[in-house]
Amino acid sequence: MNYTTLGDTGLKVSVAGLGCGGNSRLGMRAGKTESESVRLVKVAYDLGVTLFDTAESYKTAPIVGKALKEYDRQTFAISTKCNIGGANSPRNGSDVVKKLEDGLNELQTDYVDILHMHGVHPTRYEQVMQDILPALEKAKTDGKVKFLGITETSPNDPTHEMLMRAVDDQVWSVVMLGYNMMNQTAREKLFPNILNKKIGTLLMFVVRNIFSQPEYLRKTIKQLANEGKVSDAMAKKDNPLDFLIHDSGAKSLTDAAYRFVRHEPGVDVVLFGTGTEEHLRENINSINGGPLPADDIERLHRIFGGLVGIGFDLPDKGSSIGVIK
Ligand SMILES: NC(=O)c1ccc[n+]([C@@H]2O[C@H](COP(=O)([O-])OP(=O)(O)OC[C@H]3O[C@@H](n4cnc5c(N)ncnc54)[C@H](OP(=O)(O)O)[C@@H]3O)[C@@H](O)[C@H]2O)c1
């Protein structure tokens, strides 16, 4: 396992971070038992994963707590989130602190390493800064939180409007953003400033549905071809991205997806979500693998560099075809 430092936090974590939400939710969606999911988290830890990302809304914090309680707390980092987007989301700082404290109980720990404001729409950002931030700063002083983070709502904000503002405010030590082979908007819009400000990054939507469900990828490419955004020749292929898979390139589409994002300057940790031990091992290998060949990267930039919103699906939803920026 390779390790990196998250921005300028000084927090050293594995480059592969276990996503305990997404569509898999540690296998809960596929009907795994709690003890099977606990085992998956332990296997990840044994393979060197030291960053675990959960959230109030995933309902996986108790699993993470059970799995990690026997290990030295100094040897892993927990990232969690308080939902800011939904109807029942907190309106003020004391609501957030109450949710944080509930989360600490579930996680069986005294502190979290990163507390994110989860899925903040651009229209809610100002309210977070005014009504919630002071309580977050206090939770930090009280030792319940080490670093503050914020995540965008990629399906509703695919051009990173909220995060472009947040990285300038110098209060968020870590940000979570969507970035993948067919949605590269962060390369121009976010990563240069993130590097300047030395902010830590956690990537989401790297594989999601589009690179794990071949039929969905084919459908998306066909639709993009109909809109004149990719070639008809590509749309006729059974595996439209087969050019990435060759002896000196990627082993599979998911391997390509994880290796493509991992080596982008500005990327610290790649979150991956899975419910199976086989995928867990594969993904850790991919995220620790070398960059894709330069020709393949250049081709991905050229073909897909102008697309926006591809692969940013709401949980358990079908395709959301994006727009050209
Ligand atoms: N802040 C936010 O709003 C937000 C939003 C989305 C995600 N996240 C975070 O990011 C994490 C990652 O989520 P994501 O949805 O972006 O996950 P992802 O890693 O991009 O994709 C996971 C999907 O791909 C499948 N998969 C994983 N490895 C595979 C492999 N080697 N071969 C074939 N299929 C594979 C998984 O199913 P299997 O179970 O079958 O492996 C799952 O359906 C989440 O767990 C969460 O922590 C945060």
The ligand as an SDF file (V2000), in Angstrom:
LIG
                    3D

 48 52  0  0  0  0  0  0  0  0999 V2000
  -20.0320   12.8350   -0.6860 N   0  0  0  0  0  0  0  0  0  0  0  0
  -20.8580   12.2290   -1.4690 C   0  0  0  0  0  0  0  0  0  0  0  0
  -21.8890   12.7610   -1.7740 O   0  0  0  0  0  0  0  0  0  0  0  0
  -20.5150   10.8760   -2.0110 C   0  0  0  0  0  0  0  0  0  0  0  0
  -21.1670   10.4190   -3.1430 C   0  0  0  0  0  0  0  0  0  0  0  0
  -20.7480    9.2100   -3.6910 C   0  0  0  0  0  0  0  0  0  0  0  0
  -19.7480    8.4810   -3.0860 C   0  0  0  0  0  0  0  0  0  0  0  0
  -19.1260    8.9380   -1.9660 N   0  0  0  0  0  0  0  0  0  0  0  0
  -18.0440    8.1730   -1.2940 C   0  0  0  0  0  0  0  0  0  0  0  0
  -17.2360    7.5890   -2.2790 O   0  0  0  0  0  0  0  0  0  0  0  0
  -17.2160    6.1700   -2.1010 C   0  0  0  0  0  0  0  0  0  0  0  0
  -17.0810    5.4910   -3.4230 C   0  0  0  0  0  0  0  0  0  0  0  0
  -18.3680    5.5250   -4.0400 O   0  0  0  0  0  0  0  0  0  0  0  0
  -18.6120    5.4110   -5.5400 P   0  0  0  0  0  0  0  0  0  0  0  0
  -20.0380    5.1590   -5.7830 O   0  0  0  0  0  0  0  0  0  0  0  0
  -17.9980    6.6070   -6.1540 O   0  0  0  0  0  0  0  0  0  0  0  0
  -17.8480    4.0250   -5.7560 O   0  0  0  0  0  0  0  0  0  0  0  0
  -16.9480    3.5090   -6.8520 P   0  0  0  0  0  0  0  0  0  0  0  0
  -15.7720    2.9270   -6.2010 O   0  0  0  0  0  0  0  0  0  0  0  0
  -16.7320    4.5300   -7.8870 O   0  0  0  0  0  0  0  0  0  0  0  0
  -17.8570    2.3430   -7.5260 O   0  0  0  0  0  0  0  0  0  0  0  0
  -18.3740    1.3310   -6.8460 C   0  0  0  0  0  0  0  0  0  0  0  0
  -19.2900    0.4640   -7.7680 C   0  0  0  0  0  0  0  0  0  0  0  0
  -18.5300   -0.2960   -8.6580 O   0  0  0  0  0  0  0  0  0  0  0  0
  -18.5980   -1.7020   -8.3160 C   0  0  0  0  0  0  0  0  0  0  0  0
  -17.2190   -2.1820   -8.2930 N   0  0  0  0  0  0  0  0  0  0  0  0
  -16.2490   -1.8200   -7.4210 C   0  0  0  0  0  0  0  0  0  0  0  0
  -15.0890   -2.4400   -7.7320 N   0  0  0  0  0  0  0  0  0  0  0  0
  -15.3280   -3.2010   -8.8270 C   0  0  0  0  0  0  0  0  0  0  0  0
  -14.5160   -4.0580   -9.6210 C   0  0  0  0  0  0  0  0  0  0  0  0
  -13.2290   -4.2520   -9.3430 N   0  0  0  0  0  0  0  0  0  0  0  0
  -15.0810   -4.6660  -10.6850 N   0  0  0  0  0  0  0  0  0  0  0  0
  -16.3950   -4.4670  -10.9890 C   0  0  0  0  0  0  0  0  0  0  0  0
  -17.2130   -3.6760  -10.2720 N   0  0  0  0  0  0  0  0  0  0  0  0
  -16.6880   -3.0300   -9.1960 C   0  0  0  0  0  0  0  0  0  0  0  0
  -19.2300   -1.7740   -6.9460 C   0  0  0  0  0  0  0  0  0  0  0  0
  -20.0340   -2.9320   -6.8310 O   0  0  0  0  0  0  0  0  0  0  0  0
  -19.5540   -4.2230   -5.9840 P   0  0  0  0  0  0  0  0  0  0  0  0
  -20.1550   -4.0830   -4.6360 O   0  0  0  0  0  0  0  0  0  0  0  0
  -20.1330   -5.3550   -6.7670 O   0  0  0  0  0  0  0  0  0  0  0  0
  -18.0610   -4.2510   -5.9600 O   0  0  0  0  0  0  0  0  0  0  0  0
  -20.0770   -0.4940   -6.9320 C   0  0  0  0  0  0  0  0  0  0  0  0
  -21.3220   -0.7070   -7.5290 O   0  0  0  0  0  0  0  0  0  0  0  0
  -18.5140    5.8710   -1.3630 C   0  0  0  0  0  0  0  0  0  0  0  0
  -18.4830    4.6390   -0.6950 O   0  0  0  0  0  0  0  0  0  0  0  0
  -18.5740    7.0310   -0.4260 C   0  0  0  0  0  0  0  0  0  0  0  0
  -17.7010    6.7920    0.6600 O   0  0  0  0  0  0  0  0  0  0  0  0
  -19.4890   10.1330   -1.4310 C   0  0  0  0  0  0  0  0  0  0  0  0
  1  2  1  0
  2  3  2  0
  2  4  1  0
  4  5  1  0
  4 48  2  0
  5  6  2  0
  6  7  1  0
  7  8  2  0
  8  9  1  0
  8 48  1  0
  9 10  1  0
  9 46  1  0
 10 11  1  0
 11 12  1  0
 11 44  1  0
 12 13  1  0
 13 14  1  0
 14 15  2  0
 14 16  1  0
 14 17  1  0
 17 18  1  0
 18 19  2  0
 18 20  1  0
 18 21  1  0
 21 22  1  0
 22 23  1  0
 23 24  1  0
 23 42  1  0
 24 25  1  0
 25 26  1  0
 25 36  1  0
 26 27  1  0
 26 35  1  0
 27 28  2  0
 28 29  1  0
 29 30  1  0
 29 35  2  0
 30 31  1  0
 30 32  2  0
 32 33  1  0
 33 34  2  0
 34 35  1  0
 36 37  1  0
 36 42  1  0
 37 38  1  0
 38 39  2  0
 38 40  1  0
 38 41  1  0
 42 43  1  0
 44 45  1  0
 44 46  1  0
 46 47  1  0
M  CHG  2   8   1  16  -1
M  END
$$$$
